[in-house]
Amino acid sequence: MNKLNHFYEPHLAVREISVLPGGEWIPRISGWSMIQVEDGTGYWLQAPSSIELEVGTILVVAGNGPGRIRASQLNGLALRCFNVMPSRLTGLITLGEQDFLRRAASKQEAACRVFSAHSPMALKMTELCADRSLGGIALRLKLLQLFVEAFAVQWEQTAPGRLNADARERLQLFLKENPPDALLEISFKELAEMTHCTSRHLSRIFYDLVGMSFRDKRAEIRLARARDLLVTSKSKVVEVALESGFKSLSLFNLMFTRRFGTSPGRWRQKHGVNGGNGVQRGGKRGNLRFMENSKQSFYSLG
């Protein structure tokens, strides 16, 4: 029952909350709370400091934030607040904007924003709550606009064009500073988090920079590793397949043949240590040249 009540908490609707003298209130929702002190005195407590709250002060707090509101021992607190749950705004805000709010909520320094009683933000909320003529969708739109204005500077800094450009630069830097095999040690989700962009956008910029999908690039690196092992070692083909990251010999044979036009076994016969064009003929220098050409192909950006 508690889960249902939590799920159906009011969204973009002003609520009145009273905190008794010396009492505490912790805003806990899945999104964000925008809270204004309507009457009384109190404090916002968040380690390692506290902020005194006067009438009119606004707090914009993430639902998973570590802070709480405490009323003074002499006077209680009258608060008005409304909740914003990005997950309920599908179709209105983009995935990138949802990701921005999610990341802001996860950072302690950004999970609570304070606006003084004399700030334009506080004055707007006071006027909005005093206007009894507003209701329904008109009021909800005004409340949402007020919430967005609380992040105005950050929204501008992470506008789609700039955010996407930054993600592209971060991916380029990762590809430049790390060996190709690093792509085998990181998942697509982890790479998206590292470049601070959505999975969909990462797919686009990865293809633009590398000339193939993330999945295909990993397969190419594994096949190139297998080709090197076939040339430079005497391991069995099944051992080469496993060491290169393939989970089955049949899949390895299929992908190798499709990529190089011949089976792993025949490739080894032609190029391996016992073959005609491998180390025996070219010696150490020829093998190094083969490895160098392979390595350069990994870094090709299309």
N, C-alpha and C positions, 0 to 999 in steps of 0.2 A: 504494500500500500504506500509506503514511504517513497518507493521508486516512482510510482505513478504520480504522486503529488509533486515530486521533484521535477519530473519531466514536463508537467503541465503548469509550472510556475508562470505567473503573468509575464508577458513579453510586451515591451513598449507600452506599459500602463503604469501611471503614477500611483504609488502606494504611500500611505502614512505609517510611520513606525515610531513607537515610543520606547525610550530606554529609561528605566528607573534610576534615581540617584545612585551612583556607585556601580551600576549595572553595566554589562557589556553586550554588544551585538556584533556578530561575525557575518558579513555578507557571504553567502555560499550559494552560488549558482553555477551552471555550466558555461556561462558567458561572462558578461561584464555588468557591473552595477554603477549607475551614476547617482550619487547621493548628495543631497544638500541639507545643511543644518537649517531647520526652520525656526527653532527656538531652543534656548538653553545653552549650556557650555559643556565641553567635553574634550576628548583627545583621540587622535588616531595613533594607535600603538603598533609599531613595526620595528623589530630589532634592527639596529641597536639604538634607535632614537624614537621620539614621539613628537607629534605635531598638535598644537592647540587648535581647537576648532571653534570659531566664532560664528555667529548667526550669518548665514549667507554662503559660507565656505562650501566648496564642491569637492567631492572625491570621486575619481573615476577608478574603480577597483576591479581587477580580474577576479573571477569567481574562485580560483584556486590560490589566491594571494595569501600570504602569511599574517596579515594584519587584522586588527579588530578595533572597534569603536568602544570607548568607555566614557560614560557620563560622569560628571564631577560628583563629588560626595554631597554637595549642597543642592544642586539642581539636576533635574533629569534632562533628557534630550528629546526633542521632537524632530524627526527626520522625514524627508520625502525622498523617494528614490524611484527609479525605473530600471528595468533590466533589458539588456540587449544580448540576444543569443545569435551569433553569426550563423549557426547551423540552420536557423529558421529563416534565413534571408537568401536562400538559394534562388538564383535568377536575378537577384538585385545587386549582389556584390560578387566580384569575380573570385576565382580560386586563389589568385595571387593576393587579393585583399584579405580573404579568409586566413591565408597562411601568415600574412603580416600580423593580424590580430592574435593568432595562435602563438607566434613567436614572441610577441610583446608580452603576452600573458605568462610566458615561461621565464621571463627575465625579472628578477626581483626589483631592479631599479626602474623598470617600465610598467610593472604590474599595478602601480598606484600612482595616479597623477592628481595633484592638488591645485585648485584654483582659488585664489583669495576671494573674500566676500565682495571686493571692489572690482574684480576682473569682469570684462565683457561677458565671459561665459556665465558667471554667477548672476549677473543682471538679467541676461536673457532667460535663464531658467526661472528666476523669480517672476518675471513678467509672464512667461509661458504658463506657469502653474496658477497664476492669478487670473488668467483669462478663462472665464467659465463658458465662453461661447464656443470654445474649441472642443471637439470630441471626435470619436471614431477615427477614420483614416487620416483626417487632417491633423489631429493631435499626434498620432503615431509618426507621421512623416516629420513633424516639427521636432519630436523627441529624437528621432533617428538623425536628423540634421545636426541637432545639438551635440549628440554623441560623436558624430564624424568630425565636427569642429574641434573637439578635444584632441584629435590626432592630426590637426591640419598640417603642422610642420612636418611630421613624420610621413603623412600621406604624400606630400609634395616630394620629399626626398626619395620615396620608394614608388614614384609614379611608374606605370607599366614600362615606358620606354627606358627609363633609367635603371629600373630593377632588372629588366631583361638584358640591358647592356652590361651591367655588373655581373650577372650570372654568366654571360658569355665570356667575359674577361677572366672570371674565376675558373671556368672550365679550361680555357686556353692555358692558364698558368699551371693548372694541375697536370695537363697533358705534357707541358713543356718540362716541368720539374721532376716528373716521376717516370720511371721506366715503364714500358708497355705492360709488363707483367703485373703492375699495380692494379690494373683494371680487373684482374682475376681475384684480387684480394678485397675488393669492395663491391657491395651490392648496389643496384641501381638506386634504391631508396636512400642509401647512405650518400651516394654521389649527389642526389638531389638536395639533401640536407646540407651538404658541404658547399654547394653552389648557391644555396638559398633561393631555390626556385621550385616550381611545381614539376611533377613528373612529366606532364604533357609538354611543358616548355623545354625541359631538359632533353626530351626526345628530339625536339626540333633542332636545338642548337648543337646537339651531339652529332646529328646527321649532317648538318651544315659544315661542321668543322672536320669531321672524320670521313665523311662520304659513305657511311653505313650506320646501321643501328648499333646501339650498345651491345645487344645480344650477338649480332653478327661479328662485331669487332672482337668480342671475347672468343668466339669460335675461331676466328682467324688467328688470334694469338696462340690458342691451344694447338691448332693445326701446325703453325710454324714451329712451335716448341717440339711437337711430335716429329716433324720433318728433321729437325736438328738431331733429335735423339736417335732417329733411324740411321742418320749419317755417322754420328760420332760414338755410338755405343753398340754393344752386342746384346742388349736387353731384348727379351722376347717381345713380339708385337703387342701382346696383351698387356705386358708391363709398361710399354711405351704409352699405350692408350690410357691406362690408369694414372700414370705419372703426369700425363698432359691434361688431366682433368675430365676425361670422358668416363662415363659411368658404365658403359658397355662396349664390348669389342665390336659388335655388329654396327652400332651407331658410329663408332670411330671409322670403321672400314667404309661405311656409306659416305660419310662427310669427307674423308680423305680422298676417296675416288672421285667424288663430285668436284672437289676443289682442284686436284692436281691431274685428273684424267687417268690415274693408274692406282692400283692397290698399294697399301703400305709395304707389303712384301716385295712387290716388283720394284717399287721405288728404292728400297734398300738394295736389291740385287744390282740396280743400275748405278746408284750413287753412294752406297754404304762402304764400310771399311773393306769389304770383300768385293765391291763392285768395280765398274770400269772407270767411272768419272769422279770418284770420291777422293778420300784422303790418300789412297795408294798412289794415284797418278799425280794429283796436285800437291801432295804432301801437306805439311802443316800450313804453309802459306795459302794453298788453295782452299783448305778448310776454313781458315780465318776469313778469306774473301767471301766465302759462301755465308758465313755467320754474319759478317758485316752487312752484306746485301739484305739478308733477312731482317736484321735489326732496323735498317733504314726503312724497309717497307712497313714496319710496325708504326713508325712515326708519321707516315704519309697522312696528310690531312685532306686528302681528296683532290 
